[in-house]
């Protein structure tokens, strides 16, 4: 998308928003907010209190909303007052997935700086963006540069387990806190990839829907040495194998057509459904994420059956992570019903809709201009996210939602492998870059 990038230079009569972003990120990483997907774990309360304190230090009045013991969210309203009635939501989550310290090169909650990177769980998912928001808010407050547009700052709990203790509750029970918000900006998008030597920033403009499912097969219990044609394990295994080996058809949404057009121009090829997979391979290691959004998917992830080798159990269960493209939810569930068959029951553990936003308008223009002001030779394009974020919940309030965590990354960094991966880390200079871009973005939007 070509947008003029004549953004004014940032004011220099106050603190640099990049000055403390690294320290803020390290502090947040050191607060263990591991989310195990249930009620166990440390919760987000300590991180929420840290965020609230940093906001209060510069004159904001944050509210901490605890939806269950330890499961805390922070909300604050900032700026505005110039007659505009279109507020902007900036949101990031405080929880992280667990990490096994013995697998890491550094302790996952150390926030250590090594080789030009900040290391630790949450460095890219997503305490980096939390730190950017805090750094920009604090610098602008000190310089008396609150944004003209009213901004709601929201730091949520439980995103890594579906947002049921976080964004879902806030949207359901506290929607007054988001009064006037017409657009929302959160995680994942805004990072750079390199295609044919050209840096390309990807803005999240869509997400696949999510269907976490429990499959249960029931049969006749009995002795393992006897004939049993009602074996629950066999019934379940057959269904799981059909699901896991199914080849879903290629489907192109508007967002991916736009991205393919951009990549095709760099590669010198006209994009077609036939060469879409090959064009996605231009992203190198990032193809594992970007290539996943050309189709629906359903991956078996957990199995549970039996208690003794010579006992055929009466029940066997499995969990499946299903994802479906915007516009293809009906096709997904119809196909899944055929694959599962009649002998296996399906219960939805978590069901969240897909979404896809028009890649146009004031927020998109502001993101593009702010990126290109800091990296003038780059390109900016939308992409469809394979996984999910809190945007699924906030979108229910009628906001246009986008993912924009700006990071200028080395071409040889396998960035997508760091999400939920071992040795998660983010370049120091990418954090500083992101803070500067977000500062410009608030001037533009």
N, C-alpha and C positions, 0 to 999 in steps of 0.2 A: 504494500500500500504506500503510495507516494504522497507525502504530506510535507508542505513547506515547514522547515525547521528554523524559523527566525525567532526562536525563544530569546527573551532578554537575558542578559547575564545575571546570575544570581547576585544578590547583594552581598557585600563583603564586610559589612559593618557589624557583624555578629559572629558567633561561633560557627565553625565549619561543621555541617551535619555529619560529616564522615569522621570527625575527631574522636568520638567515643563509641562508635558502632561496634568496634571489635571487642572492647571491654564489656559492653552490654551483652553481646552475644556469648562471650565466655561465661559471664555471670549466670545467664539463663541456662546454659548447658550444664553448669555445675549443680543446678537444682534438679534432682532426679524426679521426673514426672512420668515415669514409665506407665503405660496403659496396657494392662494384660487382657483387656476385653471384658472384664467383669468388675466386681466391686473391690477386689483386692488391688494392691499397689499403693504407692504413696499419695496419689491424687495430685491435683494442680494447685492446692491452696498456697503453698510456699511461693510458687512462681507468680501466682496472682497477687499476693501481697507485695512481692518485689516490684512488679509492674505498676501497681497502684501507687506505691511509694515514689517511684521515679516520676510518675505523672504529677503527683501532688507536690513534689519539690519545685515544679515550675508553674504552679498555680492552677492546675486542673482539679476537678472534683470527681474522681473516679468512684464508681460503685462496684462492690464485689457481690456477686450473686452466687451463692452456694446452692446447687441443686440436689446434692446428696453430701454426706460427710466427706470433706476433702475435695469434692469436685467443684472447683470455683472458677467463675468467669469474671472478667473485668470489663466494664463499659464506661466510657466517658464521652461527653460531647465537647467539641472544640471549634473555635472560630465562628464564622458567620456574622450575622447581625447587620448585613448590608441590604436586606430586603429580598435576597434570593430564597426561594422556597424549595430548592432541590438539593437536599443534603446528600453527602457521599459517605458510604460505609467503607472503612478500611479494617479488615479483620485478619487475625492470625490465631492459630491454636497453640496452646501451651503444653499439651501432652505430646509424648513421643512413644514410639514402639520400644519394647524392651531390648536390651543388648547384653550379650554374654561377654563379660570382660576378658575371659581367657582366649577369646577369638580375635581380640583387637591388638593392634600395635601399641596403642596407648589406652589408658583407662577411658571408657566411653563417656564418663561424666567428669572428666578432668578439664575440658576446655583448653587443652594444651595447644600452644602455637609451635608448629614444627614445619620446616621447609616451606614457609610462606603460607601455611594453611592454619585455620582454626579447626581442631579435631574434636569430635564428640557427637554423641547421639543428639540429633536435632539440629546439627550444623546446617543442613539443607532442608530439613523437614521438621519444623519450620521456624526454629528460633532465630535463624538469620533474618527473616522478614520481621519478626517481633522486634528484634534489635534495631532494624532499619527504622521502623515506625517510631520507636522510643527516641532514637537519636535525632530524627528529623523534628519531632514534636518538641523535644527539649531545646534544640538549637534555635528553632523559630520562636519559641516562647521567650527565650532570653533576649533575642533580637527584636522582640515585639513585632513578629511577622506571622501572626495567626492567619490562617487562610481566609479569604473572603467568603468562600463557600463553607457552609456548616459541615463539619466532619464528625461522624460517630466512629470512635475507636473502640474496637471490640476484640478481646483476647479470650478465646474460648477453651473449655474443657472438652475432652472425650472425642475429638475429631477422629482419632485413630480407631475408634470402635463404633463409628456411625453418628457421633454427635448427640446421642440420646441423653447425655448429662450436660450437654453444652448448647450448641446452636439450635437444636430441635426444641429444647425447653424455652430458650430465649424468644424464639419466633412464636411459640405457642402461648406463653404466659407473660411475656414482657415486650410485646410488640410496640408499646408506646415509646420504648427507648429508641426505636428506629423511625420515629415519625418524620416524614418528609424525605426519607432516603429513596432516591430514584436509581442509584447505581451502587454497586459493591465491587471492591477490588480485594482479592486475597492471594492465595498461594499458587505456586507451581510455575505459571507463565513468566515471561520476561527474561528467561535465561538464554544465553547464546549457544548456538551450534555453529559448526563450520562446514560449508558445502562448497566444493570446488574452490577452496581458498577464500571464500567470502563469508563473513560473519553474518549470521541470520538469527535474529531474536524472535522467539516464539511466544506469542500472547495466547493464553488459554481463553478460548471463546466457546467451548463446548465440553461436555463430559458424557461419558457413557453412564447409563443407569446401572444400578447395582441390585442383584438378587442373591443374597447369601441364603443358601437353602440347606435344610437337613433332610436327607433321604432315609426312610425307614422301611426295611423289609421284614415281614413277619412270616413265620413258618411253623413247622411242627418240631418241637424239641425231641431229642432222642439220642441213642447210643451211636457213637461215631463209627462203629463197625457194621451197622445195619444199613439196609437200603432206605433212602429217604429222598423222595422226589419233591419234598416241600421244604428244602433247606434254605433258610433265610440268608445265609452267607452267600450261597450260589446265586440267589435271586438278586441280591444287592450287588455282587461283583459283576454280574452281567450288565446291570444298568450303569454302573460306574464306568465300565469299559466302553460301553456305547457312547456315553457322554464324553469321556476323555479323548476318544479317537475321532469324534465327529469333526468333519471339515466344514466350517461355516462358510457360506458364500460371501464374496466380496461385496461390500456396500459403501458407496461414497456419499458422505453428507456434504452440504454446502461449505462448511469450514474446511474439510479436507480437500475439496476441489480447489479452493483458493490456495491452500498450501501447496498442493501438487502443481498448480500453475506456476508458482514462484520457483519451486525446485526444478520444474521442467525448463524454465527459462535459463536457469543457471547451467543445467545439464545439456541444453541445446536440443531438447526433445519436447514434442507436443504431448502433454499428459493424456492418457487414455486408461480405461479400466484394465486393459491388457498389460500396460507397463507400470501400473500404480505401485505394485510391490517392488519392482526394480528401482523406481524413483525413490521410494522410501529408504532403500538401502544406501542412498547417497548420504544419509545421516550417520553412517557407521554404527558405532555402539549404541547410539540413541535410537536405532531402529527397533530395539527390543520394546521400547515404549511407544514410539510413533507408528511402528508397523502393526501394533496391536489394535489400532482403532480403525482398521480397514474392514473389520468383521466383528460380529458378536463373538463372545467366548464363554466357555463354561469349563472350569478346571476343578476336578476333584482334589480336595486338600486334606481331608481327615477321614479315618476309618475306625470303627469300633464294633467289635463282635466277640462273643464267646468268653469263657472263663476257664476252660480245660480242654486239652487236645482231644479227648475221647468223648466229648459232649457236644452234640449239635445244638446250638442255641436256638431259642424261639424268635430271637430278634437280632438284627444287624443294622447298623446305621453308618451314614457317611455324610460329610459336609461338602458342598460344592460352592465355589465362588463364580457366580454368573455375572456377566456384564453385557449390556445391550446398547446399541447405538441409538441416538435420537431418531425417532421415526420408525424404529424396528422392534419395539417392545413386544407387540402382538406376535410378530414372527418368531421372536426368541422363545416365548412361552409355549407357542404351538409346537415348535420343534422339540423343545425340552420334554413336553408331554409324550411325544412319540418315542423319544429316546429312553425315557424312564420306563415306560411300559405299564401294565396293569397291576403288577404285583408289588409295586413300591410306592409308598406314600411320600408326598413332598410337602414340607412345611417351610414357610418363609421365615427366616431368622431376622433378616433386615431387607426391606424393599424400598429403594429410593429411585426416583425418576431420573432420566437423563435430562440434559438441557443443552440448548444451542442458541447463542445470541447473534444478532446481526453484527458483522464486523465493520461497524461504521458509527459515526456520531462523535460527540464532544469528548467522551472518555477515551475512546480509541485514538482519536487525534492527539489528545494530550499525552497518552502513553508513547505514541510514535514520536512526537516532537521532543519529549524529554529524553528518550533513548538516543535519538539522532543528534541532539545537542551535545551529548557526551561521547558519541561514537558516530561521527558524520558519514563514514563510508559503509555503514551497516545497512542491512535490510531488516524489515519487520513484517511478520506474517502471523496469521492465526493458526492454532492447532486444536485438535480434539484430544482431551485428556483420557487416558485409558482407565484410570482409577477415579476416585471421587474426593470431594472436598466439602467444606461447610457451605459452599455456594449452593448446593442442592437445597439446603434449608432456607437460606436467605432469599433465594429466588422465589420462594413461595409468597413473599411479601410484595412481589411485583417489581423487584429491582432488576436492572440489567446487571449481570454478574460477569466478571472477568478475573482471570488469574494473572498476576503481574508482580513477580518478585525479581526485579532486575538484577542480573548477574552477568558480567562479562567474563567468560571462562576461557581457559587455555584450550586450544584445538585438540590437544591430545588427552584431555581429561575425560574419563568414562563417567560422566556426570550422572546419568540415569541409574547406574549401578549403585550409587551412594544412597538413594532413597531406600530406607529400611535395611541398608547393607552394612557390612563390616567396614570399619575404618571410615565412617562417614566424616566428611570434612568439606570446608569451603575456603577458597582462596581469600586471604586478607584483603587484597586489592579489589576483589569482586564485592566484598561487603562494603567497602568504601565507595566503590562505583555505584552500588545500589542505593546507598544513602543519598548520594548526590542526585541520582536520577529521580528518586522519590521527592526530593526537595523541589526540583524543577516541575515535576508532575503537579504538585500542589499549587504552583504558580499558574500552570496552564489550564487546570481543570475548573 
